[in-house]
Amino acid sequence: MAFAGGMTVFPGGGVDVTDHAEVPWTGPGPDWWGRRLACEPDLAAAMVRAAVRETFEECGVLLVDGLPGAGWAARARADLVARRRTLADVLGDAGLVLRSDLLAAWARWVTPEQAPRRYDTAFLVARVPEGQLADDRTTEAIEAAWWHPADALAGRAAGEVELMAPTAHALTELAGHDGTESVLAAAAQRTVRPVIPQVRREGDRVMITLPGEPAFEIPSGHLRPVDLR
């Protein structure tokens, strides 16, 4: 990929034009999500729909109550990946309702100004609905697997896994929790505001600083040397 090639990242993707279409929805609404994600309600709703769509496409988990069956899920997932149908189509045709209460906002990061490509990314956590199991059959990576946060961080320390700073930071925070209930309870108490890291070069090292935290080193391949201050 042109951006973050070779990095290990969370499942996710960009907001598609179809994510702005309304879908059957229960749980906190766009206004609530706008306050949680510090953005306009329409954009917040699109981000939630995108998160639900991408999670289904990449992990096979659809944040709804009950699925019509394994065969249906496989077909619906393939249609979404191929862009033959939209999330609104998939949910509406099956009479399913998106459960936004299964999601919680965790963080929002904006790429540093000196990065060659810039993104505004929301990180969310979710409870997997009863009876569903996340898989690793994504078509958007050369390989995929599931780890406990501490194991992914250990892989990074051993030089076996490359993580971008937001991913490593989120994993470090998640590693401090013992399960879903703890994570979701912590998410409910968090204030989510856009974080723009400051990046600088110190000799041969590339350092990143977050507001109110000490600087830490990141692999220099994440940013072009000419863009570093």
N, CA, C and O of each residue as an XYZ file, in Angstrom:
916
protein
N       0.829     -1.190      0.000
C       0.000      0.000      0.000
C       0.870      1.249      0.000
O       2.001      1.237      0.488
N       0.329      2.320     -0.551
C       1.080      3.574     -0.583
C       1.231      4.169      0.803
O       2.192      4.890      1.073
N       0.288      3.872      1.680
C       0.348      4.384      3.049
C       0.404      3.211      4.020
O      -0.456      2.331      3.993
N       1.412      3.207      4.868
C       1.544      2.203      5.937
C       1.692      0.782      5.395
O       1.209     -0.168      6.011
N       2.347      0.635      4.266
C       2.605     -0.698      3.747
C       3.431     -1.524      4.719
O       4.406     -1.023      5.281
N       3.056     -2.784      4.926
C       3.779     -3.670      5.820
C       3.404     -3.548      7.272
O       3.899     -4.314      8.099
N       2.533     -2.598      7.613
C       2.124     -2.424      9.001
C       1.031     -3.422      9.379
O       0.210     -3.801      8.545
N       1.029     -3.839     10.633
C      -0.073     -4.616     11.180
C      -1.062     -3.635     11.785
O      -0.695     -2.826     12.636
N      -2.311     -3.701     11.353
C      -3.313     -2.718     11.766
C      -4.597     -3.414     12.199
O      -4.771     -4.613     11.979
N      -5.478     -2.662     12.807
C      -6.796     -3.171     13.148
C      -7.652     -3.294     11.889
O      -7.375     -2.622     10.896
N      -8.681     -4.136     11.908
C      -9.637     -4.131     10.800
C     -10.254     -2.738     10.663
O     -10.483     -2.050     11.658
N     -10.515     -2.338      9.440
C     -11.102     -1.019      9.242
C     -10.988     -0.569      7.816
O     -10.580     -1.335      6.943
N     -11.347      0.670      7.574
C     -11.295      1.216      6.231
C     -11.922      2.588      6.193
O     -12.278      3.148      7.230
N     -12.057      3.129      4.999
C     -12.569      4.475      4.837
C     -14.082      4.533      4.760
O     -14.748      3.538      4.473
N     -14.608      5.720      5.024
C     -16.037      5.957      4.876
C     -16.359      6.028      3.386
O     -15.797      6.841      2.651
N     -17.269      5.166      2.958
C     -17.689      5.116      1.565
C     -18.911      6.003      1.373
O     -19.622      6.305      2.332
N     -19.155      6.418      0.138
C     -20.323      7.255     -0.123
C     -21.602      6.554      0.304
O     -22.562      7.209      0.712
N     -21.626      5.215      0.215
C     -22.828      4.471      0.599
C     -23.047      4.474      2.109
O     -24.151      4.190      2.573
N     -22.010      4.791      2.878
C     -22.152      4.811      4.332
C     -22.952      6.010      4.826
O     -23.288      6.098      6.007
N     -23.253      6.929      3.918
C     -24.079      8.072      4.285
C     -25.570      7.767      4.146
O     -26.411      8.568      4.556
N     -25.898      6.603      3.565
C     -27.299      6.214      3.420
C     -27.824      5.674      4.747
O     -27.122      4.933      5.434
N     -29.041      6.036      5.110
C     -29.624      5.575      6.363
C     -29.871      4.079      6.329
O     -30.193      3.514      5.284
N     -29.716      3.441      7.486
C     -29.979      2.014      7.640
C     -30.864      1.823      8.865
O     -30.906      2.697      9.730
N     -31.573      0.696      8.957
C     -32.318      0.404     10.191
C     -31.348      0.411     11.370
O     -30.295     -0.222     11.297
N     -31.680      1.116     12.459
C     -30.693      1.425     13.491
C     -31.370      1.422     14.848
O     -32.474      1.948     14.988
N     -30.730      0.842     15.845
C     -31.183      0.945     17.218
C     -29.979      1.255     18.100
O     -28.848      0.903     17.766
N     -30.231      1.917     19.228
C     -29.138      2.326     20.098
C     -28.880      3.808     19.952
O     -29.654      4.507     19.299
N     -27.789      4.308     20.555
C     -27.467      5.739     20.477
C     -27.485      6.231     19.030
O     -26.979      5.556     18.133
N     -28.070      7.409     18.809
C     -28.224      7.937     17.462
C     -27.109      8.859     17.021
O     -26.126      9.043     17.739
N     -27.259      9.447     15.825
C     -26.207     10.310     15.267
C     -25.796     11.468     16.159
O     -24.608     11.780     16.248
N     -26.759     12.120     16.829
C     -26.389     13.240     17.692
C     -25.472     12.776     18.827
O     -24.477     13.431     19.137
N     -25.815     11.644     19.441
C     -24.998     11.092     20.525
C     -23.610     10.738     20.020
O     -22.611     11.041     20.672
N     -23.546     10.098     18.862
C     -22.249      9.714     18.299
C     -21.441     10.939     17.871
O     -20.213     10.938     17.954
N     -22.134     11.981     17.412
C     -21.425     13.208     17.075
C     -20.723     13.799     18.282
O     -19.599     14.291     18.181
N     -21.400     13.748     19.437
C     -20.755     14.242     20.658
C     -19.606     13.338     21.077
O     -18.581     13.830     21.547
N     -19.752     12.041     20.919
C     -18.703     11.114     21.339
C     -17.470     11.210     20.441
O     -16.342     11.078     20.916
N     -17.685     11.439     19.147
C     -16.561     11.464     18.204
C     -16.117     12.883     17.859
O     -15.226     13.070     17.029
N     -16.727     13.874     18.485
C     -16.342     15.277     18.288
C     -16.421     15.689     16.827
O     -15.482     16.260     16.272
N     -17.574     15.383     16.210
C     -17.777     15.775     14.820
C     -19.273     15.944     14.571
O     -20.085     15.707     15.465
N     -19.630     16.345     13.375
C     -21.033     16.537     13.027
C     -21.785     15.205     13.063
O     -21.213     14.167     12.730
N     -23.068     15.222     13.467
C     -23.838     13.977     13.566
C     -23.876     13.166     12.278
O     -23.792     11.938     12.318
N     -24.001     13.837     11.135
C     -24.062     13.097      9.870
C     -22.775     12.328      9.612
O     -22.807     11.176      9.179
N     -21.635     12.975      9.883
C     -20.353     12.290      9.695
C     -20.192     11.171     10.708
O     -19.714     10.087     10.371
N     -20.588     11.427     11.950
C     -20.476     10.397     12.983
C     -21.294      9.162     12.606
O     -20.831      8.034     12.772
N     -22.509      9.375     12.100
C     -23.354      8.253     11.691
C     -22.716      7.479     10.545
O     -22.768      6.250     10.514
N     -22.116      8.198      9.607
C     -21.441      7.534      8.490
C     -20.253      6.723      8.989
O     -19.980      5.639      8.471
N     -19.544      7.238      9.991
C     -18.401      6.509     10.544
C     -18.858      5.238     11.255
O     -18.193      4.206     11.166
N     -19.977      5.306     11.952
C     -20.507      4.115     12.606
C     -20.918      3.077     11.555
O     -20.594      1.898     11.690
N     -21.621      3.508     10.522
C     -22.016      2.568      9.460
C     -20.779      1.968      8.800
O     -20.741      0.770      8.519
N     -19.769      2.798      8.555
C     -18.541      2.289      7.936
C     -17.880      1.257      8.839
O     -17.397      0.230      8.363
N     -17.857      1.529     10.151
C     -17.252      0.586     11.093
C     -17.982     -0.747     11.069
O     -17.353     -1.804     11.073
N     -19.312     -0.698     11.045
C     -20.113     -1.926     11.002
C     -19.867     -2.672      9.695
O     -19.675     -3.887      9.699
N     -19.872     -1.952      8.582
C     -19.648     -2.575      7.272
C     -18.265     -3.199      7.186
O     -18.129     -4.351      6.774
N     -17.233     -2.446      7.574
C     -15.866     -2.953      7.471
C     -15.639     -4.146      8.394
O     -14.925     -5.081      8.031
N     -16.237     -4.123      9.579
C     -16.081     -5.251     10.498
C     -16.683     -6.514      9.905
O     -16.129     -7.602     10.058
N     -17.812     -6.370      9.231
C     -18.433     -7.523      8.571
C     -17.583     -7.986      7.392
O     -17.354     -9.184      7.224
N     -17.116     -7.051      6.581
C     -16.311     -7.409      5.416
C     -15.017     -8.110      5.806
O     -14.633     -9.098      5.180
N     -14.348     -7.612      6.825
C     -13.010     -8.100      7.146
C     -12.983     -9.195      8.207
O     -12.034     -9.976      8.263
N     -14.008     -9.260      9.043
C     -13.993    -10.215     10.161
C     -15.176    -11.167     10.160
O     -15.173    -12.149     10.903
N     -16.191    -10.900      9.339
C     -17.368    -11.754      9.336
C     -18.303    -11.514     10.499
O     -19.218    -12.308     10.720
N     -18.102    -10.443     11.250
C     -18.966    -10.114     12.387
C     -19.877     -8.961     11.985
O     -19.406     -7.900     11.574
N     -21.175     -9.173     12.106
C     -22.150     -8.140     11.788
C     -22.850     -7.726     13.075
O     -23.445     -8.563     13.754
N     -22.786     -6.461     13.409
C     -23.278     -5.978     14.695
C     -24.796     -5.798     14.670
O     -25.317     -4.683     14.632
N     -25.476     -6.934     14.692
C     -26.938     -7.016     14.712
C     -27.337     -8.162     15.625
O     -26.483     -8.918     16.088
N     -28.633     -8.293     15.886
C     -29.142     -9.427     16.643
C     -29.546    -10.542     15.687
O     -30.492    -10.388     14.916
N     -28.832    -11.663     15.735
C     -29.211    -12.828     14.957
C     -28.950    -12.672     13.469
O     -29.218    -11.615     12.898
N     -28.431    -13.712     12.841
C     -28.200    -13.735     11.400
C     -29.099    -14.794     10.772
O     -29.390    -15.808     11.407
N     -29.548    -14.573      9.525
C     -30.420    -15.550      8.869
C     -29.795    -16.931      8.699
O     -30.518    -17.918      8.557
N     -28.462    -17.020      8.711
C     -27.800    -18.309      8.547
C     -26.425    -18.133      7.961
O     -26.108    -17.087      7.394
N     -25.592    -19.178      8.100
C     -24.208    -19.085      7.634
C     -24.138    -18.808      6.135
O     -23.309    -18.018      5.685
N     -25.000    -19.451      5.370
C     -24.996    -19.239      3.932
C     -25.339    -17.809      3.583
O     -24.731    -17.213      2.694
N     -26.324    -17.253      4.292
C     -26.701    -15.864      4.039
C     -25.541    -14.934      4.360
O     -25.234    -14.032      3.581
N     -24.900    -15.145      5.492
C     -23.811    -14.273      5.917
C     -22.679    -14.281      4.895
O     -22.126    -13.230      4.570
N     -22.334    -15.459      4.390
C     -21.249    -15.561      3.412
C     -21.601    -14.819      2.131
O     -20.761    -14.121      1.563
N     -22.842    -14.969      1.674
C     -23.265    -14.286      0.444
C     -23.319    -12.773      0.636
O     -22.858    -12.007     -0.209
N     -23.892    -12.361      1.764
C     -23.999    -10.926      2.024
C     -22.621    -10.284      2.145
O     -22.393     -9.181      1.650
N     -21.718    -10.977      2.801
C     -20.362    -10.467      2.971
C     -19.665    -10.337      1.629
O     -19.022     -9.323      1.357
N     -19.788    -11.345      0.798
C     -19.170    -11.303     -0.530
C     -19.753    -10.172     -1.370
O     -19.027     -9.515     -2.116
N     -21.047     -9.942     -1.255
C     -21.675     -8.861     -2.011
C     -21.159     -7.499     -1.553
O     -20.934     -6.610     -2.374
N     -20.973     -7.335     -0.242
C     -20.438     -6.071      0.257
C     -19.010     -5.846     -0.229
O     -18.666     -4.757     -0.687
N     -18.184     -6.883     -0.125
C     -16.786     -6.763     -0.540
C     -16.692     -6.409     -2.020
O     -15.857     -5.595     -2.416
N     -17.554     -7.025     -2.840
C     -17.538     -6.790     -4.287
C     -18.294     -5.528     -4.677
O     -18.330     -5.171     -5.855
N     -18.895     -4.849     -3.709
C     -19.676     -3.638     -3.944
C     -20.894     -3.907     -4.833
O     -21.339     -3.024     -5.565
N     -21.421     -5.116     -4.768
C     -22.661     -5.418     -5.485
C     -23.876     -4.926     -4.715
O     -24.912     -4.633     -5.312
N     -23.759     -4.833     -3.387
C     -24.826     -4.350     -2.537
C     -24.237     -3.439     -1.479
O     -23.036     -3.472     -1.211
N     -25.086     -2.632     -0.887
C     -24.651     -1.733      0.166
C     -25.077     -2.292      1.523
O     -25.858     -3.241      1.593
N     -24.562     -1.702      2.589
C     -24.970     -2.119      3.923
C     -26.468     -1.924      4.103
O     -27.139     -2.761      4.708
N     -26.997     -0.812      3.576
C     -28.436     -0.569      3.666
C     -29.217     -1.686      2.978
O     -30.241     -2.134      3.493
N     -28.740     -2.137      1.821
C     -29.396     -3.235      1.110
C     -29.371     -4.510      1.939
O     -30.396     -5.168      2.115
N     -28.186     -4.855      2.450
C     -27.995     -6.097      3.187
C     -28.895     -6.145      4.418
O     -29.568     -7.146      4.664
N     -28.903     -5.058      5.188
C     -29.704     -5.037      6.402
C     -31.200     -4.985      6.085
O     -31.996     -5.719      6.671
N     -31.568     -4.109      5.153
C     -32.979     -3.939      4.822
C     -33.615     -5.189      4.257
O     -34.726     -5.549      4.646
N     -32.920     -5.865      3.331
C     -33.476     -7.060      2.693
C     -33.675     -8.196      3.685
O     -34.591     -9.004      3.532
N     -32.812     -8.260      4.710
C     -32.902     -9.341      5.692
C     -33.702     -8.949      6.930
O     -33.884     -9.763      7.835
N     -34.185     -7.698      6.976
C     -34.924     -7.248      8.142
C     -34.070     -7.121      9.384
O     -34.569     -7.289     10.496
N     -32.783     -6.826      9.215
C     -31.864     -6.703     10.338
C     -31.710     -5.239     10.749
O     -31.900     -4.335      9.936
N     -31.368     -5.018     12.004
C     -31.224     -3.669     12.548
C     -29.822     -3.508     13.132
O     -29.398     -4.300     13.974
N     -29.114     -2.487     12.683
C     -27.781     -2.187     13.208
C     -27.899     -1.821     14.683
O     -28.747     -1.018     15.070
N     -27.037     -2.421     15.498
C     -27.024     -2.130     16.937
C     -25.822     -1.249     17.275
O     -24.714     -1.739     17.491
N     -26.062      0.045     17.315
C     -24.950      0.951     17.622
C     -24.530      0.859     19.083
O     -23.456      1.335     19.453
N     -25.379      0.246     19.922
C     -25.018      0.110     21.335
C     -23.936     -0.941     21.557
O     -23.373     -1.022     22.649
N     -23.635     -1.747     20.539
C     -22.553     -2.720     20.655
C     -21.191     -2.075     20.420
O     -20.155     -2.690     20.671
N     -21.195     -0.830     19.937
C     -19.961     -0.101     19.643
C     -19.701      0.964     20.701
O     -20.630      1.472     21.329
N     -18.439      1.291     20.887
C     -18.054      2.394     21.765
C     -16.847      3.099     21.161
O     -15.964      2.463     20.586
N     -16.822      4.411     21.298
C     -15.692      5.190     20.784
C     -14.495      5.029     21.705
O     -14.635      5.055     22.928
N     -13.313      4.861     21.113
C     -12.088      4.704     21.907
C     -11.121      5.867     21.700
O     -10.576      6.400     22.667
N     -10.907      6.261     20.452
C      -9.944      7.339     20.188
C     -10.176      7.876     18.786
O     -10.887      7.273     17.981
N      -9.568      9.010     18.511
C      -9.602      9.592     17.167
C      -8.245     10.229     16.909
O      -7.793     11.083     17.672
N      -7.605      9.811     15.838
C      -6.267     10.282     15.506
C      -6.277     10.959     14.133
O      -6.972     10.529     13.212
N      -5.490     12.024     14.024
C      -5.306     12.719     12.751
C      -3.823     12.677     12.399
O      -2.975     12.993     13.234
N      -3.515     12.293     11.188
C      -2.124     12.152     10.753
C      -1.369     13.477     10.879
O      -1.940     14.532     10.605
N      -0.094     13.442     11.289
C       0.693     14.675     11.414
C       0.731     15.464     10.110
O       0.623     14.898      9.022
N       0.886     16.771     10.236
C       0.864     17.642      9.063
C       1.952     17.292      8.053
O       1.761     17.466      6.850
N       3.101     16.797      8.541
C       4.214     16.531      7.629
C       4.113     15.180      6.926
O       4.975     14.856      6.110
N       3.095     14.391      7.216
C       2.932     13.099      6.558
C       2.520     13.301      5.105
O       1.746     14.210      4.806
N       3.030     12.462      4.188
C       2.691     12.619      2.774
C       1.220     12.352      2.481
O       0.670     12.912      1.532
N       0.576     11.506      3.279
C      -0.864     11.273      3.172
C      -1.481     11.491      4.545
O      -0.920     11.064      5.554
N      -2.625     12.151      4.588
C      -3.229     12.472      5.878
C      -4.600     11.810      6.006
O      -5.363     11.722      5.044
N      -4.886     11.348      7.220
C      -6.145     10.674      7.499
C      -6.691     11.134      8.845
O      -5.936     11.485      9.751
N      -8.003     11.125      8.956
C      -8.701     11.387     10.210
C      -9.404     10.084     10.572
O     -10.377      9.697      9.925
N      -8.909      9.412     11.605
C      -9.329      8.043     11.883
C      -9.926      7.899     13.269
O      -9.330      8.313     14.264
N     -11.108      7.309     13.321
C     -11.744      6.982     14.599
C     -11.458      5.523     14.931
O     -11.554      4.653     14.066
N     -11.109      5.262     16.177
C     -10.915      3.900     16.674
C     -12.108      3.555     17.568
O     -12.447      4.304     18.485
N     -12.731      2.428     17.291
C     -13.874      1.995     18.073
C     -13.649      0.585     18.589
O     -12.907     -0.196     17.994
N     -14.294      0.270     19.699
C     -14.284     -1.092     20.232
C     -15.712     -1.616     20.155
O     -16.664     -0.836     20.119
N     -15.858     -2.943     20.129
C     -17.194     -3.511     19.959
C     -17.326     -4.829     20.697
O     -16.359     -5.569     20.881
N     -18.533     -5.094     21.108
C     -18.871     -6.393     21.675
C     -19.361     -7.295     20.530
O     -20.269     -6.922     19.788
N     -18.762     -8.465     20.396
C     -19.193     -9.403     19.350
C     -20.555     -9.972     19.744
O     -20.703    -10.489     20.851
N     -21.549     -9.889     18.864
C     -22.879    -10.408     19.197
C     -22.837    -11.901     19.517
O     -22.002    -12.637     18.991
N     -23.738    -12.330     20.375
C     -23.814    -13.730     20.760
C     -24.037    -14.607     19.530
O     -24.869    -14.304     18.675
N     -23.288    -15.685     19.461
C     -23.420    -16.622     18.357
C     -22.545    -16.326     17.163
O     -22.534    -17.100     16.206
N     -21.795    -15.208     17.191
C     -20.907    -14.871     16.084
C     -19.455    -15.027     16.531
O     -19.138    -14.952     17.718
N     -18.587    -15.246     15.550
C     -17.160    -15.444     15.818
C     -16.351    -14.717     14.757
O     -16.580    -14.907     13.562
N     -15.415    -13.894     15.180
C     -14.567    -13.173     14.230
C     -13.601    -14.122     13.549
O     -12.990    -14.967     14.203
N     -13.459    -13.989     12.236
C     -12.503    -14.815     11.497
C     -11.383    -13.933     10.953
O     -11.294    -12.751     11.287
N     -10.532    -14.513     10.114
C      -9.399    -13.764      9.555
C      -9.384    -13.876      8.030
O      -8.318    -13.922      7.415
N     -10.575    -13.920      7.425
C     -10.656    -14.128      5.979
C     -10.812    -12.810      5.215
O     -11.622    -12.714      4.293
N     -10.042    -11.808      5.600
C     -10.063    -10.551      4.876
C      -9.317    -10.690      3.551
O      -8.376    -11.475      3.436
N      -9.749     -9.920      2.554
C      -9.061     -9.888      1.259
C      -8.166     -8.655      1.145
O      -7.584     -8.410      0.088
N      -8.051     -7.878      2.223
C      -7.353     -6.601      2.162
C      -6.004     -6.627      2.873
O      -5.460     -5.572      3.199
N      -5.460     -7.811      3.115
C      -4.152     -7.916      3.760
C      -3.453     -9.164      3.245
O      -4.103    -10.103      2.785
N      -2.124     -9.174      3.323
C      -1.398    -10.356      2.869
C      -1.516    -11.493      3.879
O      -1.353    -12.660      3.521
N      -1.798    -11.159      5.137
C      -2.082    -12.169      6.142
C      -2.867    -11.526      7.275
O      -2.818    -10.310      7.460
N      -3.585    -12.338      8.027
C      -4.397    -11.821      9.123
C      -4.414    -12.837     10.244
O      -4.319    -14.041     10.006
N      -4.537    -12.344     11.477
C      -4.601    -13.212     12.646
C      -5.163    -12.398     13.796
O      -5.245    -11.172     13.719
N      -5.551    -13.089     14.868
C      -6.034    -12.421     16.068
C      -5.057    -12.677     17.209
O      -4.620    -13.806     17.429
N      -4.722    -11.603     17.935
C      -3.819    -11.710     19.078
C      -4.432    -11.019     20.283
O      -5.285    -10.143     20.141
N      -3.997    -11.415     21.459
C      -4.223    -10.584     22.630
C      -3.341     -9.345     22.479
O      -2.249     -9.443     21.919
N      -3.786     -8.179     22.963
C      -2.976     -6.960     22.817
C      -1.541     -7.122     23.301
O      -0.611     -6.660     22.640
N      -1.352     -7.768     24.439
C      -0.002     -7.919     24.975
C       0.881     -8.737     24.043
O       2.081     -8.481     23.946
N       0.301     -9.719     23.355
C       1.088    -10.539     22.433
C       1.519     -9.737     21.214
O       2.638     -9.896     20.726
N       0.633     -8.875     20.722
C       1.002     -8.033     19.587
C       2.122     -7.073     19.972
O       3.039     -6.832     19.187
N       2.042     -6.532     21.174
C       3.090     -5.613     21.640
C       4.412     -6.345     21.842
O       5.481     -5.794     21.578
N       4.334     -7.592     22.312
C       5.558     -8.387     22.465
C       6.180     -8.666     21.105
O       7.403     -8.655     20.967
N       5.346     -8.915     20.102
C       5.847     -9.127     18.751
C       6.542     -7.892     18.211
O       7.551     -7.989     17.513
N       5.997     -6.730     18.539
C       6.637     -5.490     18.113
C       7.992     -5.324     18.789
O       8.971     -4.949     18.144
N       8.047     -5.607     20.104
C       9.305     -5.469     20.844
C      10.370     -6.409     20.306
O      11.560     -6.096     20.345
N       9.939     -7.566     19.801
C      10.874     -8.554     19.269
C      11.223     -8.290     17.811
O      12.020     -9.025     17.227
N      10.645     -7.263     17.219
C      10.917     -6.943     15.824
C      10.178     -7.818     14.840
O      10.523     -7.850     13.659
N       9.162     -8.530     15.307
C       8.408     -9.438     14.433
C       7.156     -8.795     13.854
O       6.609     -9.277     12.862
N       6.706     -7.719     14.464
C       5.476     -7.040     14.048
C       5.754     -5.546     13.975
O       6.359     -4.979     14.884
N       5.309     -4.904     12.887
C       5.439     -3.456     12.765
C       4.086     -2.819     13.029
O       3.088     -3.175     12.403
N       4.063     -1.880     13.957
C       2.829     -1.205     14.334
C       2.982      0.293     14.166
O       4.005      0.866     14.542
N       1.971      0.924     13.604
C       1.956      2.381     13.577
C       1.684      2.892     14.989
O       1.126      2.177     15.823
N       2.080      4.124     15.245
C       1.978      4.674     16.594
C       0.555      4.614     17.161
O       0.400      4.214     18.315
N      -0.493      4.991     16.415
C      -1.845      4.907     16.987
C      -2.235      3.482     17.356
O      -2.891      3.262     18.375
N      -1.838      2.512     16.537
C      -2.149      1.117     16.820
C      -1.442      0.659     18.086
O      -2.049      0.039     18.958
N      -0.151      0.968     18.179
C       0.616      0.574     19.357
C       0.061      1.239     20.616
O      -0.009      0.613     21.674
N      -0.328      2.490     20.499
C      -0.860      3.210     21.653
C      -2.174      2.583     22.111
O      -2.379      2.371     23.306
N      -3.062      2.287     21.167
C      -4.338      1.665     21.510
C      -4.128      0.287     22.134
O      -4.791     -0.060     23.111
N      -3.215     -0.494     21.576
C      -2.943     -1.825     22.120
C      -2.392     -1.735     23.539
O      -2.733     -2.550     24.396
N      -1.543     -0.746     23.783
C      -1.001     -0.565     25.128
C      -2.115     -0.269     26.120
O      -2.124     -0.797     27.232
N      -3.056      0.580     25.711
C      -4.193      0.885     26.582
C      -5.076     -0.345     26.788
O      -5.490     -0.632     27.911
N      -5.363     -1.068     25.709
C      -6.240     -2.241     25.808
C      -5.602     -3.355     26.624
O      -6.298     -4.119     27.292
N      -4.279     -3.448     26.569
C      -3.591     -4.508     27.315
C      -3.778     -4.364     28.817
O      -3.550     -5.316     29.563
N      -4.187     -3.193     29.264
C      -4.409     -2.975     30.684
C      -5.768     -3.449     31.175
O      -6.095     -3.290     32.351
N      -6.562     -4.030     30.283
C      -7.897     -4.507     30.649
C      -7.958     -6.028     30.533
O      -7.237     -6.635     29.740
N      -8.824     -6.626     31.331
C      -8.884     -8.087     31.369
C     -10.019     -8.677     30.548
O     -10.231     -9.890     30.572
N     -10.753     -7.841     29.821
C     -11.817     -8.396     29.004
C     -12.756     -7.334     28.470
O     -12.547     -6.137     28.663
N     -13.807     -7.805     27.787
C     -14.732     -6.912     27.105
C     -15.406     -5.922     28.048
O     -15.489     -4.732     27.747
N     -15.886     -6.412     29.187
C     -16.617     -5.530     30.096
C     -15.742     -4.379     30.566
O     -16.194     -3.236     30.633
N     -14.495     -4.680     30.891
C     -13.578     -3.652     31.357
C     -13.300     -2.626     30.261
O     -13.261     -1.424     30.523
N     -13.106     -3.109     29.028
C     -12.827     -2.208     27.901
C     -14.013     -1.291     27.642
O     -13.839     -0.082     27.482
N     -15.213     -1.851     27.600
C     -16.391     -1.041     27.298
C     -16.687     -0.048     28.421
O     -17.127      1.073     28.166
N     -16.444     -0.464     29.662
C     -16.634      0.461     30.774
C     -15.650      1.620     30.683
O     -16.015      2.766     30.945
N     -14.404      1.330     30.312
C     -13.404      2.386     30.154
C     -13.760      3.305     28.991
O     -13.584      4.521     29.077
N     -14.259      2.724     27.905
C     -14.634      3.526     26.735
C     -15.731      4.522     27.081
O     -15.725      5.653     26.595
N     -16.664      4.106     27.914
C     -17.773      4.980     28.289
C     -17.300      6.200     29.069
O     -17.983      7.224     29.092
N     -16.144      6.100     29.704
C     -15.616      7.199     30.515
C     -14.614      8.075     29.763
O     -14.198      9.116     30.273
N     -14.232      7.671     28.583
C     -13.202      8.400     27.845
C     -13.782      9.638     27.171
O     -14.936      9.650     26.743
N     -12.955     10.679     27.087
C     -13.271     11.854     26.284
C     -12.487     11.736     24.982
O     -11.256     11.769     24.985
N     -13.198     11.601     23.886
C     -12.552     11.393     22.592
C     -12.417     12.738     21.876
O     -13.411     13.394     21.564
N     -11.190     13.124     21.629
C     -10.897     14.333     20.876
C      -9.800     14.009     19.876
O      -8.983     13.123     20.128
N      -9.762     14.710     18.739
C      -8.723     14.425     17.747
C      -7.322     14.618     18.332
O      -7.033     15.641     18.954
N      -6.472     13.633     18.127
C      -5.082     13.681     18.567
C      -4.194     13.815     17.336
O      -4.245     12.971     16.441
N      -3.390     14.856     17.284
C      -2.439     15.046     16.186
C      -1.035     14.902     16.757
O      -0.565     15.811     17.442
N      -0.349     13.792     16.499
C       0.997     13.598     17.040
C       1.989     14.603     16.443
O       1.820     15.067     15.315
N       3.003     14.921     17.208
C       4.109     15.737     16.731
C       5.296     14.818     16.456
O       5.688     14.027     17.315
N       5.857     14.923     15.275
C       6.936     14.028     14.852
C       8.199     14.846     14.593
O       8.143     15.912     13.980
N       9.338     14.337     15.064
C      10.604     15.033     14.844
C      11.732     14.011     14.750
O      11.591     12.870     15.189
N      12.846     14.438     14.175
C      14.023     13.594     14.072
C      15.034     13.980     15.140
O      15.314     15.159     15.353
N      15.580     12.960     15.812
C      16.674     13.149     16.760
C      17.818     12.254     16.313
O      17.894     11.087     16.695
N      18.705     12.812     15.501
C      19.779     12.007     14.929
C      19.206     10.989     13.961
O      18.552     11.352     12.983
N      19.453      9.708     14.234
C      18.930      8.643     13.386
C      17.570      8.141     13.863
O      17.012      7.212     13.278
N      17.044      8.737     14.901
C      15.784      8.274     15.472
C      14.638      9.191     15.063
O      14.804     10.406     14.951
N      13.470      8.586     14.841
C      12.257      9.342     14.568
C      11.382      9.243     15.807
O      11.005      8.149     16.225
N      11.060     10.402     16.395
C      10.330     10.421     17.656
C       8.933     10.986     17.451
O       8.722     11.872     16.624
N       7.988     10.464     18.212
C       6.619     10.954     18.161
C       6.202     11.350     19.571
O       6.512     10.654     20.538
N       5.498     12.470     19.682
C       5.035     12.968     20.971
C       3.529     13.163     20.923
O       3.000     13.765     19.989
N       2.846     12.649     21.936
C       1.417     12.851     22.083
C       1.185     13.910     23.155
O       2.009     14.070     24.055
N       0.082     14.627     23.067
C      -0.188     15.660     24.064
C      -0.141     15.103     25.484
O      -0.853     14.155     25.812
N       0.705     15.703     26.321
C       0.779     15.318     27.719
C       1.537     14.041     27.997
O       1.498     13.540     29.121
N       2.240     13.486     26.988
C       2.956     12.238     27.189
C       4.389     12.371     26.688
O       4.661     13.210     25.830
N       5.322     11.552     27.211
C       6.708     11.602     26.745
C       6.834     11.076     25.322
O       6.001     10.297     24.860
N       7.873     11.506     24.642
C       8.105     11.054     23.272
C       8.545      9.600     23.253
O       9.169      9.114     24.196
N       8.208      8.901     22.149
C       8.699      7.540     21.962
C       9.074      7.360     20.500
O       8.633      8.112     19.631
N       9.897      6.351     20.247
C      10.461      6.156     18.919
C       9.519      5.369     18.031
O       8.816      4.473     18.497
N       9.506      5.712     16.727
C       8.763      4.949     15.737
C       9.707      4.615     14.590
O      10.705      5.309     14.395
N       9.406      3.544     13.812
C      10.252      3.210     12.661
C      10.288      4.348     11.652
O       9.254      4.930     11.326
N      11.469      4.661     11.165
C      11.627      5.817     10.278
C      10.912      5.635      8.948
O      10.676      6.620      8.248
N      10.562      4.417      8.577
C       9.878      4.192      7.307
C       8.461      4.707      7.272
O       7.853      4.742      6.203
N       7.905      5.113      8.416
C       6.528      5.577      8.451
C       6.355      6.923      7.778
O       5.283      7.221      7.251
N       7.419      7.757      7.789
C       7.352      9.057      7.176
C       8.596      9.273      6.330
O       9.665      8.740      6.628
N       8.446     10.052      5.284
C       9.612     10.340      4.443
C      10.552     11.272      5.192
O      10.097     12.233      5.813
N      11.883     11.003      5.146
C      12.825     11.856      5.881
C      12.691     13.334      5.553
O      12.871     14.177      6.432
N      12.375     13.669      4.293
C      12.291     15.094      3.927
C      11.122     15.760      4.603
O      11.066     16.987      4.672
N      10.172     14.968      5.112
C       8.989     15.566      5.733
C       9.155     15.750      7.231
O       8.289     16.332      7.884
N      10.257     15.262      7.783
C      10.445     15.328      9.225
C      11.100     16.628      9.641
O      12.023     17.114      8.987
N      10.609     17.185     10.738
C      11.169     18.446     11.232
C      12.187     18.178     12.329
O      12.770     19.116     12.873
